Amino acid sequence: MAKRKPSTKTASRTARKSTRRRKPSTSSRLKLYLLGGTVAALVLAILLGMAGWIGYEMGQQKAMKRCEKRVVDVQRDLEALRKKLNRPPRAQHKPAPPAPRPKKAQKPSEVRDYEAAGGAESAAKAPAKERVEAGRPKLAIIIDDVAYASQLRAIRALPWHITPSIFPPTPRHPDTPKIAAKLDHYMIHLPMEAMRYNNPEDDTLTTESSAAEIDLRVRRLRHWFPHARFINNHTGSRFTADMASMERFFPVAKRYGFVFVDSRTTPKTVVPELCKRYKLPYIARDIFLDNEPDTAYIQNQLKKAVRLAKAHGYAIAIGHPHGSTLKALAASKKILKGVDVVYIDELYDALR
């Protein structure tokens, strides 16, 4: 029996059913979209990364070029500066500025202190003293403010018996006990309160210093200078004019074996009265040598000291370790030929 051929209508219907079966479903399309988006994002990320790397490399190259240019500029500037420095200087046609005027040298501190306290520079204001007959007239010359070995060497180079008066040690001049240790003749230059003085030494004794403070200060002096016999005052116009202060100081100095030599930085000194009370000879400055830093002036002061020595048997002059003072003393052989220039201890022993 022969098969029956399907009709055209039936074939068309069968074709449509087949086509519907091959059309992807919704979930498949979603997966396709996701896959496509992921691929696109990956491609975009790769492109952006490549772009960033390319930009970074280009930035590095630009930075290197800028650095190279800066190095070249610096090298060029250095070369120009080197050539400029090696170039001979141009002749200066401008007039040279006037030389500065030399500063006027200040008077020594003791001299300024004495004048501030109302004292006069004239030897006529020297204290009255009795004549001492002890052979040839004697002149003791004290050089105050000694703090350094170089000053001491200059003093010892003089052809006279000059007594250095040495500062106690401070941070500014810590070695004064060492420079005194090798000396047979010297004294201690003890800072005391002045009427008006803007640059006091460390540990200056003042009118406010108690008996205990004075005792400690003098005890240290004995420790630092075990062989010293004499003390004179650095400045001190206020302290040596104050009876209460000197009454605290005098017995302490005596207890530690010191003799006080009055630098006489004030005409109101109370030291003569205390010497009478303690039955001690009053020894004090008669002349300041270097009120002015001039050789001729200093030698004229030295002549006054010699006249006083001849009139009273002895005199005491005080100077300072200035160049002009040392130069004047070195050139004063004729002036000093009529007196014996002695150390302060030799004079004191003769007076006793």
C-alpha positions in Angstrom: 0.0 0.0 0.0 1.6 3.3 -1.0 2.3 6.1 1.5 0.3 9.2 1.4 2.3 12.4 0.7 1.8 15.1 3.4 0.0 18.2 2.3 1.6 21.6 2.0 -0.3 23.1 5.0 0.9 20.2 7.2 4.6 20.8 6.2 4.4 24.5 6.9 3.0 23.9 10.4 5.8 21.4 11.1 8.5 23.9 10.0 7.1 26.6 12.4 7.2 24.2 15.3 10.8 23.3 14.5 11.8 27.0 14.4 10.2 27.7 17.8 12.1 24.9 19.4 15.5 26.3 18.1 14.9 29.9 19.5 17.1 30.5 22.7 15.3 30.9 26.0 15.4 34.1 28.2 18.0 32.7 30.6 20.3 31.8 27.8 20.1 35.4 26.5 20.9 36.7 30.0 24.0 34.6 30.2 25.1 35.8 26.8 24.7 39.4 27.9 26.7 38.8 31.1 29.4 37.1 29.2 29.6 39.9 26.7 29.6 42.5 29.5 32.4 40.8 31.3 34.5 40.5 28.2 33.9 44.2 27.4 34.8 45.2 31.0 38.0 43.1 30.8 39.0 44.6 27.5 38.3 48.1 28.9 40.4 47.4 32.0 43.2 46.2 29.9 43.0 49.2 27.7 42.9 51.6 30.7 45.9 49.8 32.3 47.9 50.1 29.2 47.0 53.8 28.9 48.0 54.4 32.6 51.3 52.6 32.1 52.0 54.5 28.9 51.2 57.8 30.8 53.5 56.8 33.7 56.4 56.0 31.4 55.9 59.3 29.5 55.7 61.2 32.9 59.0 59.6 34.0 60.7 60.5 30.8 59.5 64.1 31.2 60.7 64.3 34.8 64.1 62.9 33.8 64.4 65.4 31.1 63.5 68.2 33.5 66.2 66.9 36.0 68.7 66.7 33.3 68.0 70.3 32.2 68.3 71.5 35.9 71.6 69.7 36.3 72.9 71.3 33.1 71.7 74.8 34.3 73.4 74.3 37.7 76.7 73.2 36.0 76.5 76.2 33.7 75.9 78.6 36.7 78.8 77.0 38.6 81.1 77.4 35.7 80.1 81.1 35.3 80.7 81.6 39.0 84.2 79.9 38.8 85.2 82.2 36.0 84.0 85.2 37.8 86.0 84.3 40.9 89.1 83.7 38.9 88.7 87.0 37.1 91.1 89.7 38.5 89.3 92.4 40.5 88.5 95.6 38.8 90.3 98.7 40.0 88.3 100.6 42.6 88.0 104.2 42.0 85.8 105.0 45.0 87.7 106.8 47.8 88.5 104.6 50.8 86.2 105.1 53.8 87.8 107.0 56.6 89.5 104.9 59.3 87.4 104.5 62.4 88.5 106.6 65.3 90.2 104.6 68.0 88.1 104.0 71.1 89.2 106.0 74.1 90.7 103.5 76.6 88.8 103.2 79.8 90.3 104.1 83.1 91.1 101.1 85.4 88.2 99.9 87.5 89.8 101.1 90.8 90.4 104.6 89.4 86.8 104.9 88.2 85.6 103.5 91.5 87.6 106.1 93.4 86.4 109.0 91.3 82.8 107.7 91.6 83.2 107.8 95.4 84.3 111.4 95.3 88.0 110.9 95.3 90.5 113.1 93.4 93.4 111.8 91.4 95.8 114.2 93.0 98.4 112.8 95.5 97.5 115.7 97.8 94.5 113.6 98.8 96.7 110.8 100.0 96.2 109.9 103.7 98.5 111.5 106.2 101.3 109.2 107.3 104.2 109.4 109.7 107.7 109.3 108.4 109.4 105.8 108.8 113.1 105.6 109.0 114.1 102.4 107.4 117.2 103.1 105.4 116.7 104.2 101.9 113.2 105.3 100.9 111.1 102.3 99.8 108.5 102.1 97.1 106.2 99.2 96.7 104.6 98.9 93.3 101.5 96.7 93.0 100.0 95.6 89.7 96.3 94.8 90.2 93.9 92.7 88.1 96.4 89.9 87.3 94.5 86.9 85.9 96.6 85.2 83.3 100.1 83.7 83.0 101.0 86.1 80.1 100.4 89.1 82.4 102.5 87.6 85.0 105.4 86.9 82.6 105.3 90.6 81.5 105.5 91.8 85.1 108.3 89.5 86.0 110.3 90.6 82.9 110.5 94.1 84.5 113.8 95.0 86.2 112.0 95.8 89.5 110.5 93.9 92.4 106.8 94.3 91.4 104.1 92.7 93.5 101.3 91.1 91.3 97.8 91.2 92.9 96.0 88.1 91.6 92.3 87.6 91.2 90.6 84.6 92.9 89.6 81.9 90.3 86.4 82.3 88.3 85.1 80.7 85.1 86.6 83.6 83.2 90.1 83.0 84.8 90.1 79.6 86.5 93.9 79.1 86.7 94.9 81.9 89.0 95.9 79.6 91.9 98.2 77.7 89.5 100.0 80.9 88.3 100.4 82.0 91.9 101.7 78.7 93.1 105.2 79.3 91.8 105.6 82.8 93.2 107.3 83.9 96.4 105.9 87.4 96.4 102.3 88.2 95.4 98.9 89.2 97.0 95.2 88.4 96.4 93.0 91.0 94.6 89.7 90.4 96.4 86.5 91.9 94.6 84.4 94.1 97.0 81.3 96.1 96.3 81.6 99.4 94.5 79.5 102.5 94.6 78.9 102.4 90.8 80.4 99.6 88.7 78.6 97.6 86.0 80.9 94.7 85.6 81.5 93.1 89.1 83.6 89.9 89.4 82.0 86.7 90.5 81.5 86.3 94.2 82.1 89.9 95.0 81.7 90.7 98.7 78.9 93.1 99.2 77.5 95.0 102.2 74.8 92.4 102.3 77.3 89.6 102.8 76.9 87.9 106.2 79.7 87.0 108.5 79.3 83.3 107.5 79.5 84.2 103.8 82.6 86.3 104.4 84.1 83.5 106.4 83.5 81.0 103.6 84.9 83.3 101.0 88.1 84.0 103.0 88.5 80.3 103.9 88.4 79.5 100.1 91.1 82.1 99.5 93.3 80.4 102.1 92.7 77.1 100.3 93.5 78.4 96.9 96.5 80.5 97.9 98.0 78.7 100.9 101.2 80.9 101.0 99.5 84.3 100.5 99.9 87.0 103.2 98.2 90.0 101.8 94.8 91.0 100.3 93.9 94.2 98.7 90.4 95.2 97.4 89.3 95.2 93.8 86.9 98.2 93.5 85.3 98.2 97.0 84.3 101.9 97.4 81.0 100.9 99.1 82.3 98.0 101.1 85.4 99.6 102.6 83.4 102.7 103.5 80.8 100.6 105.4 81.9 100.1 109.0 79.6 97.1 109.7 80.9 95.3 106.6 84.5 95.9 107.4 83.9 94.9 111.0 82.7 91.5 109.7 85.6 91.2 107.3 88.6 92.3 109.4 88.6 89.7 112.1 88.0 86.9 109.6 90.9 88.0 107.5 93.1 88.2 110.6 92.0 84.7 111.7 93.1 83.2 108.4 96.4 84.9 108.5 95.8 87.7 106.0 96.9 91.4 106.1 94.6 93.8 104.4 96.2 96.5 102.1 93.7 99.3 101.4 93.5 100.1 97.7 91.8 103.2 98.9 89.1 103.3 96.3 87.1 105.8 98.4 88.2 108.8 100.5 85.7 107.6 103.1 87.5 104.3 103.9 87.1 103.0 107.5 90.2 100.8 107.3 92.5 103.3 109.2 90.2 103.2 112.2 90.1 99.4 112.2 93.9 99.2 112.0 94.1 101.4 115.1 91.6 99.2 116.9 93.6 96.0 116.0 97.0 97.7 116.6 98.1 97.1 113.0 100.0 99.4 110.7 97.8 101.0 108.1 99.1 100.3 104.7 97.3 101.8 101.7 97.8 103.0 98.2 99.3 106.5 97.8 99.2 106.8 94.0 97.3 105.3 91.1 99.9 105.2 88.3 97.7 104.7 85.2 94.7 107.0 85.6 95.4 107.7 81.9 96.9 105.1 79.5 99.8 107.4 78.5 103.4 106.6 79.1 104.4 110.2 80.0 101.4 110.5 82.4 102.3 107.2 84.1 105.9 108.3 84.5 104.8 111.6 86.0 102.7 109.7 88.5 105.7 107.5 89.3 107.7 110.7 90.1 105.0 111.7 92.6 105.2 108.3 94.2 109.0 108.7 94.5 108.6 112.1 96.1 106.2 110.7 98.7 108.6 107.8 99.4 111.4 110.2 100.0 109.2 112.5 102.2 107.8 109.7 104.4 110.3 106.9 104.0 107.9 104.7 101.9 105.1 104.9 99.5 102.7 102.4 97.7 101.7 102.8 94.0 99.1 100.8 92.2 99.0 100.1 88.5 97.4 97.6 86.1 98.8 95.1 83.6 98.3 97.4 80.6 100.8 97.8 77.8 101.4 101.5 78.5 101.9 100.9 82.2 104.5 98.1 81.7 106.3 100.1 79.1 106.5 103.2 81.4 107.9 101.1 84.2 110.5 99.4 82.0 111.7 102.9 80.9 111.8 104.5 84.4 115.3 103.6 85.7 116.3 107.2 86.2 113.0 108.0 88.0 113.4 105.1 90.4 117.1 105.5 91.1 116.6 107.3 94.4 114.4 104.6 96.1 114.4 100.9 96.7 111.6 99.2 94.8 110.5 96.4 97.1 107.8 93.7 97.4 104.8 94.5 99.6 105.9 91.9 102.2 109.3 93.5 102.4 107.8 96.9 103.0 105.4 95.6 105.6 108.2 93.9 107.5 110.2 97.1 107.5 107.2 99.1 108.8 106.7 96.7 111.7 
